[in-house]
Amino acid sequence: MIVAVLVTVSRRIRVPYPVLLLLGGLVVGLIPGIPPLELDPEIVFLVVLPPLLYVSAFLTPIRDFRTNLKNISLLAVGLVAASAAVVAAAAMVLVPGMTWPLAVALGAIVSPPDAVAATAIAQRLAVPRRVVSILEGESLLNDATALTIYRAAIAAAAAAATVSVVGSLASFVFVALGGILVGLVVGWVAAWVRTNLTDTPVEITVSLITPYAAYLPAELFGVSGVLAAVTAGLYLGRRSSQIMGSEARLAGRAVWESLVFLLNGVVFLSIGFQIASISRQMDRTTLFQLAGVGILVSVALVAVRALWILGMNLKELLSNDRRRTRLRESIVLSWAGMRGVVSLAAALALPVSALPGSTLTARDAIIVITFTVILVTLVGQGLTLPLVIRGLGLGSDDDEGHEASHARQELIDQALRRIDLLEKKWPTHRPLIDQLRASYQHRAEHEEQLHEAPGNEAEQELVEHRQIRSEVIDAQRDALREMRDRGAIDDDVLRNIERDLDLEEIRMEA
């Protein structure tokens, strides 16, 4: 209930919903008498993370991912490692009694950004597709890098040893390749199973199980469950048009949107609760000192990200062709490094029994610093990112609109060619054939006008046509309900016909 209310308010006031959920959880958690909410980190790793990664990968455009793979890799691997190193060095200086393995663990915890808030803002403000693709691709892969470093550091802390760079690199390669292999196998099996299914509820159930079917065996084998879920999502997303029917696509999309909304809502709300719980339990002086360290770490993370992205785009920034555009894109990418779900889970998952010495103090220090970083980056950058985008005047590109228009024209041409063939095959159905031909010719005229002069009166005419058709559908819905109310039809008949009207309306708005 709290999630639904806060998300509704966030859309009214145009604030990213993860920001408002975190603040809402923080405020509610500070109310006297409210019991503390303890979120088990295993729930986040095993229940929340796999479906979020899977659906993000499923919806990722492969062409854009492949085009930007170099930049995505530099951010997801190189920047995460650099951020972890800088944070570890800062922690050794700023936190008394900190050891190198624990400092590296802290660096790994706060190094991966969460793209939920950033992409929500970017898509709403229509920034270039390249920026959104890089942010989404980075968030798919950076968790694997961070968690590999994290596990190596925790193992070193438990053994009171140093972190081996060579050993960590070898482990990362093994873990990454193993996770990708498991993801491909699970994706292929899931595709084969879904190709042979015709029952929509069963198919949706299989889709919900798939991320866990990839993640859990990978973790059991000691490889990356994150990359397994991502790989399975990318593979099945590419094949979705072949293995899914129209009804499964419509129903599945609604189910997944609701699931992702609920998972993100509960997690970001719980982050606020956790911050409030720690603030009530810890000594104020210690809390403020560690929060100060968290603020300094946040500043360091922003600085490292900005320098890394500027260096990554240095060649293009020095050229005269796209210097201004690339600079503005680099600024947006630099300011979109908000931390979230994975940082929360990794911090809470620190094993007290595995840490030597005064373990409770070390663990609490890492948790407070991590939660401060989440709060500072998510709220500070989340609220100001729209201002940065508007201030830069970045604007969106027209590539997607042109591609959609071109695709629609190709589809209309193919439909008209098939209608000509059907006219010869079904000569006794000329009225229907003529009606279909007239409809597609009318669409072709609209697409041609919109392609040549977007934003002209043709676009306004299209909007008006949709309004007319919408009113016709509404009239049919009213008549359907009136027949049900006077007993002429029962509710099953109403729902079946209403579904046809809903599908017609969806086609009209597509």
N, C-alpha and C positions, 0 to 999 in steps of 0.2 A: 504493500500500500504506500509506504514511504517513497519507494522507488518511483512508482507511477506519479505521485504528486510532484516530486522534485523534478522529474523529467518534463512533465507538463509545464511547470513553472520555468524551467530552463529554456524551453522553446518559446515561451511568451516573451522572456526578457533577452533572448538571443545570447545565452551563455552556454558553452559546451556542457552537456549533461554530466560528464565525469567530474568536472570542477564542482558543480553544484551538489552532486551526490557526496563528494568527499567533504565539502563544507557542511552539508546537512548532517552527515554522520558524525562529524566533529562536534557540532552544536548539540545534537541529541545526546551524544555520549557524555557531554559535560553536565547534563542535567542531573542534579542530586537525586539519588534513588534509582537511577537507571542501572540495571545490572550490566557488567562488562560483557562485551561480545568477544569471545575467543574464537578466532578463525583458524582451524587446523590447516597448517601449510600443505599437508598431504592432500587435503580436499582441493586446494588450488592447483597443485601439480597434477593430480590424477583425474580430477573431475572437471575443473574449469578450463585449464590450459589446452588440452587436446582439441575440444570442439572449436575453441576460438581460433587456434592456429589453422585447423583444417578448413573451416569455412572461409577464412581470409585467403588461404591459398587457392581454394576452389574458385573463388571469384576473381582471382588475380589474372589480368590479361597476359597470356604467355608471351605474346609478341613484345609488349612493353617491358616485361620482366627480362626477356632476353636482351633487348636493346640496351637496357640500363644495368645489365648484370655486373659490369665492371665497377660502376659507382656503388651499386648495392653491396658488392663484395667488400669494397674498400671500407664502407661504413659498418657493415655487419661483422666483419672480422678485424680489419685494421683499427678502426676507430674504437671498437669495444676493448681491444687489447691495450691501446694507447690510453684510453680513459681509465681502465683498471690500474695501469701502472702509475698514472699521475695521482689518482685517488689514494693508492697504497702509499706512495711517497708522502703525500700530505698527511695521511693518518699517522704515519710513523713520527712525524714532527708534532702534530697537534694533539694526539691522544696519548696520555701517559700510560706506560705499561703495554702498549700495543706491540705485537710481534709481527714479523713479516708475513707469515702465512695468514694470520687473521686480517692484516691490512690488505693483502691481495684478495682475500675473500670479500671484504667490504667493497673493494674496487669492482670485483665481478658482480656483486649484488646491484650496485647503482649504475653500472655502465650501460645496460641495454634500455633504450627508450621504448615507450609504449605508444604506438601510433593511433590509438583509438581517438583520443581527443584531437590530435593534430590533423588526421585525415577528415574527421567530421567538420572541422573548421575549413580546411582547404577545399573540400568538395562544396560546402555551402557558399563559399566566396568565389568558387570557380577559378581557381588558380590553374596554371598550365598542367596538363595531364602528366608531363614528365616529373613534376615535383611530387604529385600524389603517388605515382608509380614507384618512385625511389623511396618514399616514406613507407609505403606498404611493403615493398620488397625488403627493405632494411628490417622492419619489425618481424618478418617471417623468419629471418636467418640469424639475427643477432642474439636471440635467446640461447641458441645452441652454443655459440661461442662463449657467452657469459657463464652458462651453467657448466661447461667443460672446465673453464678456469676455476670456477667456484668449487667444484668437486675436488680438483687437484689441490687447491689451497686447504680445504677442510681435511683432506687426507694427510697433508703435510703437517697441519696443526695437531692432528690426533697423534701423529708419530713424532712430534716435536722436531721436525726436520725442516729443511728449506725447500722452496718450490723449485723444481727442476724445469728450466725452460725447454730443454731438448725433450725431456720426458713428456712435458705438457703438449708440445707440438706433435709428437708421435701419437699421443693419446687422442688429440683433437682429430687428426687424420683418420685414425681407426674408428673413432666414435662417429664422425661425420659420414664416412663412406658406408659404415654399417647401417646407420640410420636411413640413409638414402636407399640402400638396397632393400631393407625391410619395408620401407614405404612403397617402393615400386612393386614388390611382391603382393603386398596387401591391396594396393590399388588395382593391380591386374585381376586378382581374385574377386574383389568387390565389383569390378566392371563386368566380369563374366557372370557373376551371380545376378546382378541387376539387369543384364541383358535378357535373362531368362525369366524375369518376374513380370507379371501383368497386374498384380494386386497393389494398388497405390499405397495403402497403409503399411503393407509388408516392405515395400521398397523404401518408404520413408524411414521405417524402423532400421533397415540395413544401413541407410545413410547416417543415422544417428549413432550406430554402433561402430562404423568404420574408423573414426578418429581414435577410438579406444583400441580397436583391433590393430592399429598401426603403432600407437604410442606404447601400450603395455608390453607387448612382446619385445619391442626394441629396448625398453628399459630393462627387461628381464635378461636380455642378452648382453647388457652392458654397453649398448650403443645409444645414439641420440634419439629419444622418443620424439623430441621436438621436430627434428628433420624428417623422421618417419611420418609424422602426421602431416607436415608441410608437403612432402613429396607425394603422399597419397592424395592430398587435396589438389595439387597441381595436375596430377595425372588424370584424376576423375573429372576435374573441371574442364580439362581439354576435351574429354570424351563425353561430356554430359549430353550433348545433342544427339549422340548415337545410342546411348544406353538408357535414356529417360524419355517417357512419353509426355505429352503436353499436360495431362492431369497431374502427373507426379511432379513435374517442374513447378506448376502453379502452387500445389499444396505444399511441396517441399520448401519452396521459397518462404511461404508464410510461416511454416514451422521453425525454420532456421532463424528467420528474422526475430521471432518471438524469443527463441532460446538464447540467442546472442545478446539481445536486449536485457533479458533477465540476469544472465551470468555477469555481464559487465556492470549492471546496476547493483547487484548484490555485492560484488567485489569492491567497487569504488566506495560504496556506502560503508562497507566493513573497514576500509582503510581509515575513514574518519573515526569510526568507533575505536579502532585500535590505537590511533594517536591520542584520542581522549582518555582511553584506559591507561596508557603509559604515563600521560601527564598527571593523572591523579595519584598514581602509585609511587612515582619517583620523587626524590628530594628536589626541591625547586632549584637550588643552586647548581646541582649536578645536571639537572634537566636543561637549564639555560646554557650551561657551558657546552654540553653536547649538541644542543640545537645550534649554537654559534658555529661549532665545527661543521654541522650539516649545511649551514648557509655558505660557509667558505668552500666546502666540497661542491655545492651546487654551482657556485661561481666558477670554480675550476672546470667543472664538466662543461659548462656553457662555453668557456674560453677554448678548451681543447677541441670541442666540436666545431666552433667557428674557424679556428686555425686549420683544422684538418680539412674541412670542406673547401675553404679558400685555396689550400694547397692542392686539393684534388682537382679543382677547376682552374688552376693557375694558367694552363696553356690557353684555354678559351678566354680567360679574363685578360690576357695580354694581347689577344687578337682584337682587331677593330670591328669585326663583323657582328658578333653577338655579345660584346663586352657588357653592355648595360643590362641586357636580359639575364645573362648568366650571373652577374653580380647580385641582381635582385633575387633571383632564384636561390643563390647561395645564402643570402641573408635569411630568407624564409626557412630554408632547410636547417640553418644553424639555430634558429629560434624555435624549432619544432621538436626539441629533444626532451619531451616530458616523460617522466618515469611513472610506472604503475604496477600492474598485476605481478609480473615476474619478480620485480624488486621486493614487493611485499612478501611473496611466498618464500623467496630465498632467504630473506632476513629472518622470518619466523621459523624457518626450517633449520636454523643453526642448532646443531646438537650440543646440548649442555655437557653431556657425558663425554663428548669427544674433544672438548677444549681443555687444555691444561691450565693449572694455576687457578687464579681467581676467576673462574669461568663465567659466573653469573654477571660480574661486572663487565667483562669483555663482551658478552652476548648482548647485554642491555645497551651498552654503548653503541654497538653496531646497529641494533634495532632503532634506537633513537635517531642516530645519524641518517639511517636509511629513510625513516618516516619523514624527517625534516626535508630531505632531498625530494621525496615524492610531493610533499606539501608545497615546497617552494617552486618546483618546476611545473607541477600540474596547475596550481592556482596562478602563480606569477606569469608563466609563459602562456598558459591556456587562455587567460583573460586578455593578455596583450597581443597575442598572435594575430587576431583579426585587425587590430590597429596597425600592426606592422605591415600586413598584407595590403590594407587600404592605403597606408602612407606611401608604400612603394609604387602603388598603382600598377601592380603586376598584370592583372587581367588574365583572362583565359585564352587558350588558343582555339582555333576553329577547326583543328584536325578532325576531332570526333564528329562534329556536326557535318563536315564535308563527307566524311566516310559514311555516315549514316544515310545522308542524302543520296550518295552514289549507290550504296547498297540497295536502297529502296527502288531507285530507278532500274537497277539490274533485275530485281525481283519482279517489278511490274512488267518489264520487257519479256521476261521468261513466262510470266502468267499469260500475257497476251498471245505468245507463240503457242502455248499449250491450249488456249481457248480455240485458236484456229484449227488445231488438230482435232479437238473434241467436237467441233462443229461438223467435221466430216464423219466422225465416229458415231455421233448421236444426232442425226439430221432431224429427228422428230421432236427435239427439245430446243428448237430455235429461240423461243421467248426467253428461256433461262440463259442460254448462251449469249444472246444480245444484251441481256441485263448485266451479266458479268463483264462483258466487253466494255459496255458504257461506263461501268463503275471503275474499272481499271484505267480506262482512258482518262477519266476525270482525275484520278489520282496522279497519273503521269503528268497532266498539265500543271497540277499544283506543285509537284516535286520539281519540275523544270523551272517554274517561276521562283520557287524558294531557293533553288540552287543558284540561279543567276542573280537574284536580288533579294537576299535574306532580309527580313524585317519590313518588307513592303506590304501592300494591301493583300497579297496572296496569303501571307501568314495570318493577317487579321480575318480573312475569309475562312481560313481553316479553323480558327478558334470559334468563329460563329457557327460553322457547320457542326463542330463537336457539341456546342451548346444546344443546337436544335435536336441533334440525335439523342443527347442526354435527356432532354425534356420528353421526347417520345418514349424512351425507356422508362422514365419515372412514371409516365401515364400508365404504362403497362403494369408496373409494379403496384400502383394504386388500385388498378382494376383487379389484379390478382389477389390483393389483400381483401378487397371488398367481396370477392367471390368466396374466399375462405371464411370471412366473418358471417356471411349469410348462409353458410353450409353447403354451397354448391360444389366445393372441392375440399379435400382434407389437407392437413399440414404437409403430408408427404408429397402430394402433387404440387403444393405451393413451393416447397423447397427445391424440387427438381426443375420446375420452370424458372424459379428465381435464380438458380445457378446458371441457366442458359443466358438470362438477362445480364447477370454479373460478368460472365465471360465476354458477352458482346460489348459491355461497357469497357472492360479491360482492353479489348482489341481496339476499341475506338480511341482510347487514351495513349496507346502505345506509339 
